[in-house]
Amino acid sequence: MPAVSAGVRERRTRPRLLLLLGVAQIVLGSVIVAASFAGLAITNSAKIRHSCPFWAGFAVLLAGLIGVISWKRPLSLVVTFFTLLSVVCVVLSVAGAALSCQNGRAVRDLHHCHMIGMQREGLCTCCDHETHQLRPRLCGALGELLKLHHFIDCTAVRMALKDLLFSVCGLSILSTVVCILSTIVCCFQMFAVDKMLK
């Protein structure tokens, strides 16, 4: 009798775990998308804009929605789709974490910022210490410089972008872990269903 109740408890626990992981993916995906779009609003530098992984956030959000559906309807096809989507999310989240961490460090190293244009429509341009010291005229003309939309203060905007990129990096790493856990739980769920059918 205890073996039967343990098996019933295990069958009830896995769908709840799928629900928990699905909700975690929905929350993480939503926050990654919001933070990425906030980063896109701050800068118009192509390199930095490409490191805001809203695409990974949308994938994690979609995977979470499928995870909640698989909790409600634990059909083999839905659980399989959730598993595949979670594997894709692992790859996208790792890529998003790498891009946002790399460019977060790049933004951190660009210390010399100055204003170009009028106060309201102006851009803040930032460049690294070496370019600023050796060729200050090129600081506003190089392709590697950072262009920020001016809100309050150039340094404050640069620091906000740096914090956003590092936050997205951390969230992407966390979503990678959650997606890996989702994949493992889904695999156990599929094996348990196959075992019950045999």
Secondary structure, 3 states (H helix, E strand, C coil): CHHHHHHHHHHHHHHHHHHHHHHHHHHHHHHHHHHHHHHHHHECCHHHHCCCCHHHHHHHHHHHHHHHHHHHCCCHHHHHHHHHHHHHHHHHHHHHHHHHHHHHHHHHHCCEEEEECCCCCCEEEEECHHHHHHCHHHHHCCCCCEEEECCCCHHHHHHHHHHHHHHHHHHHHHHHHHHHHHHHHHHHHHHHHHHHHC
